[in-house]
């Protein structure tokens, strides 16, 4: 089953915005349940480890495609969609599509999901995804991207959840897509701050993922 919002949530009206730029003064967050803070950087010189059975390239491709095809907020935000190229590029940036990798900071699998974040998302959405299963790992990554899309979209983009690269300008903080990519890596609290303009604290990571969305060799798999 797909993750769903609370039963009391009501569908929001379609956005009627005339500008695609983020609000200079954001609205208060609509979510009171937020993910744990990102971990501290891993010690220098630490090498990642591996565990479990490695998924094949075709298996990973299918899992990422399935995660991208899901409706994560069927009640309150059914228009949220995670582009397939974003799923593929993020997984490539995070793990090189290695399903068994465990990073020194604790990130696990394809989408380098943190165990504490996985636990929070399973509780928040009433699921029981296994972080070590490559398919569930993809769903966890997709769920997190969808949560970030709604959280940041509600605060800065008046519930306009489009993750379209065509809405972005040369300014990194110009669009929801860049903000969601940044928050996936750095945490929502570093990007969406109450009363403050949208921030992109990790520009190189955003540049990398955005580039992979059009040039990654994984797109041809």
FENBELPE-V898785 format. One record per residue. N is the residue number from 1. RES is the residue in one letter. SS is DSSP state (H for helix, E for strand, - for the rest). OMEGA is omega as a letter, one per 40 degrees, with the letter a starting at -180 (999 if undefined). Layout:
# FENBELPE-V898785
n:N res:RES ss:SS omega:OMEGA
n:N res:RES ss:SS omega:OMEGA
This chain:
# FENBELPE-V898785
n:1 res:X ss:- omega:i
n:2 res:X ss:- omega:i
n:3 res:X ss:- omega:i
n:4 res:X ss:- omega:i
n:5 res:X ss:- omega:a
n:6 res:X ss:- omega:a
n:7 res:X ss:- omega:a
n:8 res:X ss:- omega:a
n:9 res:X ss:- omega:a
n:10 res:X ss:- omega:i
n:11 res:X ss:- omega:i
n:12 res:X ss:- omega:i
n:13 res:X ss:- omega:i
n:14 res:X ss:- omega:a
n:15 res:X ss:- omega:i
n:16 res:X ss:- omega:a
n:17 res:X ss:- omega:i
n:18 res:X ss:- omega:i
n:19 res:X ss:- omega:i
n:20 res:X ss:- omega:a
n:21 res:X ss:- omega:i
n:22 res:X ss:- omega:i
n:23 res:X ss:- omega:i
n:24 res:X ss:- omega:i
n:25 res:X ss:- omega:a
n:26 res:X ss:- omega:i
n:27 res:X ss:- omega:i
n:28 res:X ss:- omega:i
n:29 res:X ss:- omega:i
n:30 res:X ss:- omega:a
n:31 res:X ss:- omega:i
n:32 res:X ss:- omega:i
n:33 res:X ss:- omega:a
n:34 res:X ss:- omega:a
n:35 res:X ss:- omega:i
n:36 res:X ss:- omega:i
n:37 res:X ss:- omega:i
n:38 res:X ss:- omega:a
n:39 res:X ss:- omega:i
n:40 res:X ss:- omega:i
n:41 res:X ss:- omega:i
n:42 res:X ss:- omega:i
n:43 res:X ss:- omega:i
n:44 res:X ss:- omega:i
n:45 res:X ss:- omega:i
n:46 res:X ss:- omega:i
n:47 res:X ss:- omega:a
n:48 res:X ss:- omega:i
n:49 res:X ss:E omega:i
n:50 res:X ss:E omega:i
n:51 res:X ss:- omega:i
n:52 res:X ss:- omega:a
n:53 res:X ss:- omega:a
n:54 res:X ss:- omega:i
n:55 res:X ss:- omega:i
n:56 res:X ss:- omega:i
n:57 res:X ss:H omega:a
n:58 res:X ss:H omega:i
n:59 res:X ss:H omega:i
n:60 res:X ss:H omega:i
n:61 res:X ss:H omega:a
n:62 res:X ss:H omega:a
n:63 res:X ss:H omega:i
n:64 res:X ss:H omega:i
n:65 res:X ss:H omega:i
n:66 res:X ss:H omega:i
n:67 res:X ss:H omega:a
n:68 res:X ss:H omega:a
n:69 res:X ss:- omega:a
n:70 res:X ss:- omega:i
n:71 res:X ss:- omega:a
n:72 res:X ss:- omega:a
n:73 res:X ss:- omega:a
n:74 res:X ss:- omega:a
n:75 res:X ss:- omega:a
n:76 res:X ss:- omega:a
n:77 res:X ss:- omega:a
n:78 res:X ss:- omega:a
n:79 res:X ss:- omega:i
n:80 res:X ss:- omega:i
n:81 res:X ss:- omega:i
n:82 res:X ss:- omega:a
n:83 res:X ss:- omega:i
n:84 res:X ss:H omega:a
n:85 res:X ss:H omega:i
n:86 res:X ss:H omega:i
n:87 res:X ss:H omega:a
n:88 res:X ss:H omega:a
n:89 res:X ss:H omega:i
n:90 res:X ss:H omega:i
n:91 res:X ss:H omega:i
n:92 res:X ss:H omega:i
n:93 res:X ss:H omega:a
n:94 res:X ss:H omega:a
n:95 res:X ss:H omega:a
n:96 res:X ss:- omega:a
n:97 res:X ss:- omega:i
n:98 res:X ss:- omega:a
n:99 res:X ss:- omega:a
n:100 res:X ss:- omega:a
n:101 res:X ss:E omega:i
n:102 res:X ss:E omega:a
n:103 res:X ss:- omega:a
n:104 res:X ss:- omega:i
n:105 res:X ss:- omega:i
n:106 res:X ss:- omega:i
n:107 res:X ss:- omega:a
n:108 res:X ss:E omega:i
n:109 res:X ss:- omega:a
n:110 res:X ss:- omega:a
n:111 res:X ss:- omega:i
n:112 res:X ss:- omega:a
n:113 res:X ss:E omega:i
n:114 res:X ss:- omega:i
n:115 res:X ss:H omega:a
n:116 res:X ss:H omega:i
n:117 res:X ss:H omega:i
n:118 res:X ss:H omega:i
n:119 res:X ss:H omega:i
n:120 res:X ss:H omega:a
n:121 res:X ss:H omega:i
n:122 res:X ss:H omega:i
n:123 res:X ss:H omega:a
n:124 res:X ss:H omega:a
n:125 res:X ss:H omega:i
n:126 res:X ss:- omega:a
n:127 res:X ss:- omega:i
n:128 res:X ss:- omega:a
n:129 res:X ss:- omega:i
n:130 res:X ss:- omega:a
n:131 res:X ss:- omega:a
n:132 res:X ss:- omega:i
n:133 res:X ss:- omega:a
n:134 res:X ss:H omega:i
n:135 res:X ss:H omega:i
n:136 res:X ss:H omega:i
n:137 res:X ss:H omega:i
n:138 res:X ss:H omega:i
n:139 res:X ss:H omega:i
n:140 res:X ss:H omega:i
n:141 res:X ss:H omega:i
n:142 res:X ss:H omega:i
n:143 res:X ss:H omega:i
n:144 res:X ss:H omega:i
n:145 res:X ss:H omega:i
n:146 res:X ss:H omega:i
n:147 res:X ss:H omega:i
n:148 res:X ss:H omega:i
n:149 res:X ss:H omega:a
n:150 res:X ss:H omega:a
n:151 res:X ss:H omega:a
n:152 res:X ss:H omega:i
n:153 res:X ss:H omega:i
n:154 res:X ss:H omega:a
n:155 res:X ss:H omega:a
n:156 res:X ss:H omega:a
n:157 res:X ss:- omega:i
n:158 res:X ss:- omega:i
n:159 res:X ss:- omega:i
n:160 res:X ss:- omega:a
n:161 res:X ss:- omega:a
n:162 res:X ss:- omega:i
n:163 res:X ss:- omega:a
n:164 res:X ss:- omega:i
n:165 res:X ss:H omega:a
n:166 res:X ss:H omega:i
n:167 res:X ss:H omega:a
n:168 res:X ss:- omega:i
n:169 res:X ss:- omega:i
n:170 res:X ss:- omega:i
n:171 res:X ss:- omega:a
n:172 res:X ss:H omega:a
n:173 res:X ss:H omega:a
n:174 res:X ss:H omega:a
n:175 res:X ss:- omega:a
n:176 res:X ss:H omega:a
n:177 res:X ss:H omega:a
n:178 res:X ss:H omega:a
n:179 res:X ss:H omega:a
n:180 res:X ss:H omega:i
n:181 res:X ss:H omega:a
n:182 res:X ss:H omega:a
n:183 res:X ss:H omega:i
n:184 res:X ss:H omega:a
n:185 res:X ss:H omega:a
n:186 res:X ss:H omega:a
n:187 res:X ss:- omega:a
n:188 res:X ss:H omega:a
n:189 res:X ss:H omega:i
n:190 res:X ss:H omega:a
n:191 res:X ss:H omega:a
n:192 res:X ss:- omega:a
n:193 res:X ss:- omega:a
n:194 res:X ss:- omega:i
n:195 res:X ss:- omega:a
n:196 res:X ss:- omega:i
n:197 res:X ss:- omega:i
n:198 res:X ss:- omega:a
n:199 res:X ss:- omega:i
n:200 res:X ss:- omega:a
n:201 res:X ss:- omega:a
n:202 res:X ss:- omega:a
n:203 res:X ss:H omega:a
n:204 res:X ss:H omega:i
n:205 res:X ss:H omega:i
n:206 res:X ss:H omega:i
n:207 res:X ss:H omega:a
n:208 res:X ss:H omega:a
n:209 res:X ss:H omega:i
n:210 res:X ss:H omega:i
n:211 res:X ss:H omega:i
n:212 res:X ss:H omega:i
n:213 res:X ss:H omega:i
n:214 res:X ss:H omega:a
n:215 res:X ss:H omega:a
n:216 res:X ss:- omega:i
n:217 res:X ss:H omega:a
n:218 res:X ss:H omega:a
n:219 res:X ss:H omega:a
n:220 res:X ss:H omega:a
n:221 res:X ss:- omega:999
